[in-house]
Structure formats: C-alpha cells, structure tokens
Amino acid sequence: MNRNLLEETYDVVVVGAGHAGCEAALACARLGLETVIFTVSVDSIALMPCNPNIGGSSKGHLVREIDALGGQMGINIDKTFIQSKMLNKSKGPAVHSLRAQADKANYSMEMRKTLQETEHLTIRQAEVSEILTTEDSVKVENATSEQGADKLQHITGVRTVSGATYHCKAVVLCTGTYLNARCLTGEMITYTGPNGLMAATHLTQSLKDHGVEMFRFKTGTPARVDKNSLDFSKMEEQKGDERVIPFSFTTNPEDVQIDQVSCWLTYTNPTTHEIIRNNLDRSPIYAGIIEGTGPRYCPSIEDKVVKFADKERHQIFIEPEGLNTNEMYVGGMSSSLPEDVQHEMYRTLPGLEHVKIVRNAYAIEYDCINPNQLYASLEFKKIKGLFSGGQFNGSSGYEEAACQGLIAGINAAMKVLGREPLVLDRSEAYIGVLIDDLVTKENHEPYRMMTSRAEYRLILRQDNADLRLTRKGYEIGLISKERYDWVCKKEELIKEEIERVANVHIGANKEVQALLESYGSIPLNTGVTLTELIRRPELDYEKLAPIDKNRPELPYDVMEQVNINIKYDGYISRQMKQVESFKKMEKKKIPEGFNYDEVPSLRIEARQKLKTYNPTSIGQASRISGVSPADISVLLVYMEQMRYHKES
C-alpha cells in the first residue's frame, strides 16, 4: 500500500517550545526565515514546570542581556509578573539582580500569543523522532595520515513519529527535560515529562546514531500546596519593591506599577530533618534508583539534610503560582520522597501544619548532551546546521535556557543567511560566560549561572546590559533603529553628565554643610567638585541634587549610570585593563583542523583535551580543564614558528 506521507519545507526547524525554543524560533522568524517550532503539547509553550519566577541572582543579568539582544523573556515577564524585587541591594551594583514572581499560566499564555502573532512562524504539535543529514568527506588541513579525512554531516531536515518529513537548512534542538524522561516520587515511577506531559522517547537514538554523546541528568521540583490550608500568621511576609524596575529596557516603568502579591518565608526544623533521615532508604536518590546527576546548587531537601547535617533549619519560600489559582510553590523543598513522607515532612513546617498537597514533589531524569561537542556559536562541530540550546546542553534554569535558545536561534539564522555567527566572549556578557563554560569545561552536573563565575562582573552589570549589547542586537537585525538610536543618545547623555559634574565646584556654604550633615558626611572646609562628593560612600548623585543648581532633567537609568560610573571609576578602569589582556588572547585564533599531534613538548593530557574540545582561540584553550599555562606557552611558540615559516 502506497502512502503519501506529509512533506514540508522550512528554513529552520526548532524542536521544543520551552524557554529556549521560544527564543530560538522568534529570533529566526523575526529575521525573516520560515520557521516551524515543534512541541509535544501546544499547552506547554513557555511552561514553568518548576519555580514560578524569572530572574534572581545572576539570572536577572541574563534576562536583561536577552532583552538587549532583541529576545522576548524580559518583555513577557513585565506583562505577567505579580511581584518584583531587586535582590542584593545592600551590596554593590555588580551583584544587584532583578527577580519577578510570575503568574505562570499568564506567562505561558502571553508567550504563546506572541509566537502565534509572529510572521514566518508556524507552531506544530508533534514529536520529532529523527534528524536527517547528508554526509561528505572533508580533508582536514594539516591532518596526519592517521586522522585522514573527517566525515562531516550536514542537516537536511527532521522526521516526526508520524513519518512526516520537514526539510530545512538548520535545526535547533531545545528539548529541555523531555527526552526519555521519567518522574520519580518514592517507589512510584511514571515515564512522562514535567507536569505529567508526554515524554519524547524517539529522538535520543537518532542522535546517538549520528555520533552525538549523551548524558543523563536529573532535576527536581517541590510540591504545590493549597493556599487555603496554610496559616500565614506563622510565616514571615516577603513584599515586593515599592518602585518596580522592569526587566525590558523597552518597558515604561510607569506601566508596571501594580498591586503586588506577597510571598512568605518559613523554615524546616529538627523534626523535619528527622523524618527525612528516617526515610532516606525510600528516596530514589539514595536508594540508587536515580541514574542521572543532579544540580549541586539547587539540591533536594534530602541532599540539604544529608550534606548540611549541622544546620538546624533551612529557608523555605511559599510563593503564589498565579492570581487565578490557589496553588503555592514550596521553594527550597524539592524532593523525590514517597507521597506519605512528603505529607508528614511538609506538615512539620510553621504555617503548614494542616497543609493539603495539590501536586506531589518529584524528581525528573532526562537525556541531554555533552556540550563540549558544540562550538561557542552552539552549532555541533560534526553536524553542520544543527544547533542546540537550553537544558538539553546540560544547564539548568529558565533564564540559562532562554539565553542559549536566543544565541542558537540567531546563529541558525546566520547560517542560513550566510552571515558570520554571533559569539559573545566572557568580557562582553554573562551569556558569553555561560556558553564558554559549557563548551570548554567538563560539566558533570546541570550548570547553573552565578555571579561568581564572571571574572568581569563589575562591567557586566544588569543595569548596563543595553549599553553593552544593543548594538549587536541592531547589527543582527533584532533591534529597531529607533531603539538603537536611543541607546546611542543615552551613551552621550551619560558621558556629558559625567563631564559636567566633574567641573561643578561646591562651596562650603550653610546649605551644603546642612545637606552633608543630614547624610552623616564630613563637612567641607574648602570647595570640592560634585564628582569628589559622589565618591563618598555615604553620598550619591541623587542625594546631591538639592545643591546642584544646574542639574539637567535626565531619565532615571541615565542618572543611575552616571552615579555608578563615577563611584566605581577606579575599579572599572582596572577591570577594563584586564579585559584588554583577555582580548589579546582571544584574538590569537587557532586554525580549524589544527594538528596538536605535531606540537612538540605538549603534554599528553593537554593534547587529548585540546583535540576533544577543538578550541577556536588561545584564550579558549587556556580555560580547558587539564591544559596548563605551560601547555599554552608551548602552543604559542609553535604557532609563532608556523607563522614565521609560512611568511618565509
């Protein structure tokens, strides 16, 4: 019997419609490419299967950078948040991080609406089961006879479980936690994706058949509980900020001043911990049932109790999941313990003595890739036209996923359009740090972004993400001319105001002395510049407004930049010099197909690691685990000799 199976052609196929897939698909479609995005359920687009919030420490930086490049996450959370808070305000600006509680149903609905209204973008509910490629032989430059010719694969399309074929020029894999997923609650195991959604069970084998190395990771989520069964009088109320700062640089701050909901703080106690210890043999994590590696920086409550045995309590955050639901998220208490144990341990928390669980906590295992198979563009090294983003790359978190999806989508589009890929380095963005860490370091657990991972965090602040990255977004084609022009104007205003205050001299009159005394500042004996006063730790640009008679009317974000740049000028200048040294190493490019076997005096371990990771620059090579400074010196000398002989 002959069957005419469906065949369609697109420029780009995106597999998965989570936070990574949405950004990838939107980027491609907005750049004019015919794009189709596949999901196992259209009701799960931009789903938040775990914590119902966006941002947080270091993650807020990522969202701001996504926005500056033309992504959607910041705009979407500005439309759907129910509480907003700037974290770490008592510390320096480098670690300030915006965090917003989302109405998770509205967040998903709003993102789906955006996808549906985007030209050139088609949404399809289907499971992708195969990637389709062609293969040719490519002689590697300087290759030894042992290496011979590499087999290079080129993506040509995908096939779904129904047998339908979708021809394309590029594919972006954003499968999240769905590949061969299984959820575990004690002895109960269900072979589903998050929230009981259908798992994707076919694609892994196709990837393995194409030579892709796979890992098995796990993550987890806490229970959702009924708000009406909680006693908030026994908890500490956590309110949002009075003045809301949006995530997107395009959002008018006045448009996001809403009546915010509260979150709540409670704690575990010795009784909670005793229940957990007494039931560890029933935990899949400790019973050896779970095969995958879990996230070190987002451990289950079982892990916390075992690894931090000296701690008598752990913080637990009770967070609303939305305005139209009574479900509350029990943050900090993810678990894979059995249902009966969960009921017992949750009820030991103050305010949860009579709690009713709506959805049990569970752990989820899933397939992902070893990310050292990717270039910094997030294209597979051995499969041209195949890109990858999100938790499928071995990371964790919505924000980490979204930024990778955006970069993978942009570079899939650049590939199709015949343009150079966008690669952000560690001195340009937190996104650059995250991707560089994934592709150059050994990752044996889900990767989570942290401010401590960024060497240049004083210049990679969330407040200046637009100044750092909008130009790149404009050059790519995702940022409008109007928005780019405003950022250029903003740069001018900042520069002009910094120059102006440096030339404003303040005399030691009574008004000035009274203002200084009100802030506990040392009175003046002689005149000083406004710049000198701003640098005092107890003062800032805004506090000095009453004595600055000729101050121009400036937007808040311009004043913020003026203050930070003046206050931290010495530190910023020092870090900029460090960046210059870093850039020199990044500019020393290693030719594609470089033969490390010919480099004399290179240690065996270094040679093996360099051949595995195939770095594109000396800077990238220096960050590979197992490659020492001495190895880099040997490599530099050899490359210089090669260059000399070539020129001779």
Secondary structure, DSSP 8 states (H G I E B T S, - for coil): ------EEE-SEEEE--SHHHHHHHHHHHHTT--EEEEES-GGGTT--SS-SEEE-TTHHHHHHHHHHHT-SHHHHHHHHEEEEEEETTTS-GGG-EEEEEE-HHHHHHHHHHHHHTSTTEEEEE--EEEEEEEEEEEE-TT--TTT-EEEEEEEEEEEETT--EEE-SEEEE--TT-BT-EEEETTEEE---GGG---B-SHHHHHHHTT--EEEEEEEE--EEEGGG--GGGSEEE---SS---SSTTS-GGGG------EEEEE--HHHHHHHHHTGGGSHHHHT---SB--TTS--HHHHHHHTTT-S--EEEEEE--TT--EEEEET------HHHHHHHHTTSTT-TT--EEE--EEEEEEEE-GGGB-TTSBBSSEETEEE-GGGGTB-SHHHHHHHHHHHHHHHHHHHHT-------TTT-HHHHHHHHHHHS---S-B---GGG-TTTTTS-GGGHHHHHHHHHHHHT-S-HHHHHHHHHHHHHHHHHHHHHHT-EE---HHHHHHHHHTT----SS-EEHHHHHTSTT--TTTTGGG-TT-----HHHHHHHHHHHHTHHHHHHHHHHHHHHHHHHHSB--TT--GGG-TT--HHHHHHHHHH--SBHHHHHTSTT--HHHHHHHHHHHHHHHHHHH-
